[in-house]
Amino acid sequence: MAAAISEAWIRKGGIVYGAVFMRPFDFQHIRCTTKEELVRLRGSKYVQSSIAGIYKQIEADLKNGLEILFIGTSCQIATIRNRFKEYDSWLYTVDVICHGTPKVETLKASIPKSVLQMDYDNVEFRENCDYKIAFKKAGETIWSSPLTHNLYMKGFFKALFNRECCYKCMFAKPERISDMTLGDFWGLDMARVNTTMDKGISLVLVNSNKGRKLLEMVKDDIEMIARPLEEAIVGNAPLRHPMPRTWRYHIYKKLYPKVGFRLAAIAAMPDIILKNLFK
Ligand SMILES: Cc1cc2nc3c(=O)[nH]c(=O)nc-3n(C[C@H](O)[C@H](O)[C@H](O)COP(=O)(O)OP(=O)(O)OC[C@H]3O[C@@H](n4cnc5c(N)ncnc54)[C@H](O)[C@@H]3O)c2cc1C
């Protein structure tokens, strides 16, 4: 869905800002003006993306009367909207539902040193509904670790090592700060929808007139079914509240400085790891 909207936006002469992987090992928002540049935006990066480097570019674009589409987490959108209040009519925002973003250092600590030294140009986290960490070179996978084996991905889904502010996230509620919200439609009642698709169905919340315009732009490129808002809210915890600090979080936090990522993550998720071993 993010790709469809971004491509339509570029076709009509707009600028897109979104998150990409950057060598040597970082995740940042960048400015895109062509369809080719948008390819790097594709796919969720399950880690914090820095927006510090793009303020000047956004300001210049807005001053030049260019329309901007910013895709990021709600907290990033709050920052951008607050900073560029006077240009609100030119600034369109799409947030991805977010249950927390770990620091890049946590992700890095979870990757074997030998892998970090490889010659890669991209790091990916999912292919449709297949979650993993994959290091890529020219589109080819050179190292990959599936969710069943990967402690970072398991810990990410259990909100084990989010940034502290994420546990108090003020944007984790049904009222959204963006023009449009994108997520995975976890709560979708498949028995009640008439579609040939059975997985990888996006959730789209239209939050403003600008959001409606974004949906209008892509309506012929997508299969769209209207569903009750409640269905989305019930199925997706970050639409109701921030992820809580569980016993897993406390164990990980206490142990990490003493024993490092791997042992701290194992101690925080012994039941999940055993379950996967038996599977
Ligand atoms: C940290 C994180 C946690 C998430 N948690 C949930 C969840 O609990 N429930 C749920 O339904 N969905 C969650 N999502 C959203 C989900 O993974 C998809 O991104 C969303 O469904 C949109 O899918 P898509 O295929 O349209 O776009 P995708 O191809 O997945 O996303 C591309 C767009 O997302 C933006 N993006 C990707 N990673 C980041 C990042 N780290 N920071 C800021 N912007 C980013 C890029 O700018 C790009 O434009 C999460 C996403 C992230 C990044």
The ligand as a Tripos MOL2 file, in Angstrom:
@<TRIPOS>MOLECULE
LIG
   53    58     1     0     0
SMALL
NO_CHARGES

@<TRIPOS>ATOM
      1 C1          8.8230   -0.4270   13.8490 C.3       1 LIG1
      2 C2          7.5320   -0.8680   13.2130 C.ar      1 LIG1
      3 C3          6.5660   -1.5250   13.9780 C.ar      1 LIG1
      4 C4          5.3520   -1.9110   13.3870 C.ar      1 LIG1
      5 N1          4.3930   -2.5120   14.1610 N.ar      1 LIG1
      6 C5          3.1930   -2.8100   13.5990 C.ar      1 LIG1
      7 C6          2.1340   -3.3840   14.3700 C.ar      1 LIG1
      8 O1          2.2840   -3.6200   15.5740 O.2       1 LIG1
      9 N2          0.9460   -3.6420   13.7580 N.ar      1 LIG1
     10 C7          0.7420   -3.3860   12.4260 C.ar      1 LIG1
     11 O2         -0.3450   -3.6320   11.9230 O.2       1 LIG1
     12 N3          1.7250   -2.8680   11.6680 N.ar      1 LIG1
     13 C8          2.9300   -2.5730   12.2260 C.ar      1 LIG1
     14 N4          3.9120   -2.0050   11.4460 N.ar      1 LIG1
     15 C9          3.5980   -1.6570   10.0460 C.3       1 LIG1
     16 C10         3.7710   -2.7850    9.0720 C.3       1 LIG1
     17 O3          4.9710   -3.4840    9.2880 O.3       1 LIG1
     18 C11         3.8120   -2.2340    7.6420 C.3       1 LIG1
     19 O4          4.8280   -1.2860    7.5380 O.3       1 LIG1
     20 C12         2.5170   -1.5810    7.2440 C.3       1 LIG1
     21 O5          1.5030   -2.5570    7.2480 O.3       1 LIG1
     22 C13         2.6090   -0.9600    5.8460 C.3       1 LIG1
     23 O6          2.8910   -1.9400    4.9350 O.3       1 LIG1
     24 P1          3.2060   -1.5990    3.4060 P.3       1 LIG1
     25 O7          3.5220   -2.8910    2.7480 O.co2     1 LIG1
     26 O8          2.1380   -0.7360    2.8820 O.co2     1 LIG1
     27 O9          4.4930   -0.6780    3.4860 O.3       1 LIG1
     28 P2          5.9720   -1.1220    3.7980 P.3       1 LIG1
     29 O10         6.6440   -1.4660    2.5060 O.co2     1 LIG1
     30 O11         6.0100   -2.1070    4.9260 O.co2     1 LIG1
     31 O12         6.5620    0.1900    4.4120 O.3       1 LIG1
     32 C14         7.1740    1.1480    3.6440 C.3       1 LIG1
     33 C15         7.0470    2.4910    4.2820 C.3       1 LIG1
     34 O13         7.1390    2.4300    5.6880 O.3       1 LIG1
     35 C16         8.0890    3.3580    6.1650 C.3       1 LIG1
     36 N5          8.9170    2.7140    7.1960 N.ar      1 LIG1
     37 C17         9.4400    1.4840    7.1610 C.ar      1 LIG1
     38 N6         10.1590    1.2630    8.2720 N.ar      1 LIG1
     39 C18        10.1170    2.3800    9.0080 C.ar      1 LIG1
     40 C19        10.6900    2.7860   10.2350 C.ar      1 LIG1
     41 N7         11.4620    1.9730   10.9590 N.pl3     1 LIG1
     42 N8         10.4280    4.0150   10.6920 N.ar      1 LIG1
     43 C20         9.6440    4.8730    9.9880 C.ar      1 LIG1
     44 N9          9.0760    4.5470    8.8080 N.ar      1 LIG1
     45 C21         9.3090    3.3160    8.3200 C.ar      1 LIG1
     46 C22         8.9520    3.7330    4.9820 C.3       1 LIG1
     47 O14         9.1540    5.1180    5.0170 O.3       1 LIG1
     48 C23         8.1730    3.3290    3.7570 C.3       1 LIG1
     49 O15         7.6270    4.4150    3.1020 O.3       1 LIG1
     50 C24         5.1360   -1.6500   12.0100 C.ar      1 LIG1
     51 C25         6.1130   -1.0100   11.2430 C.ar      1 LIG1
     52 C26         7.2920   -0.6090   11.8290 C.ar      1 LIG1
     53 C27         8.3190    0.0930   10.9780 C.3       1 LIG1
@<TRIPOS>BOND
     1     1     2 1
     2     2     3 ar
     3     2    52 ar
     4     3     4 ar
     5     4     5 ar
     6     4    50 ar
     7     5     6 ar
     8     6     7 ar
     9     6    13 1
    10     7     8 2
    11     7     9 ar
    12     9    10 ar
    13    10    11 2
    14    10    12 ar
    15    12    13 ar
    16    13    14 ar
    17    14    15 1
    18    14    50 ar
    19    15    16 1
    20    16    17 1
    21    16    18 1
    22    18    19 1
    23    18    20 1
    24    20    21 1
    25    20    22 1
    26    22    23 1
    27    23    24 1
    28    24    25 2
    29    24    26 1
    30    24    27 1
    31    27    28 1
    32    28    29 2
    33    28    30 1
    34    28    31 1
    35    31    32 1
    36    32    33 1
    37    33    34 1
    38    33    48 1
    39    34    35 1
    40    35    36 1
    41    35    46 1
    42    36    37 ar
    43    36    45 ar
    44    37    38 ar
    45    38    39 ar
    46    39    40 ar
    47    39    45 ar
    48    40    41 1
    49    40    42 ar
    50    42    43 ar
    51    43    44 ar
    52    44    45 ar
    53    46    47 1
    54    46    48 1
    55    48    49 1
    56    50    51 ar
    57    51    52 ar
    58    52    53 1
@<TRIPOS>SUBSTRUCTURE
     1 LIG1         1 GROUP 0 **** ****
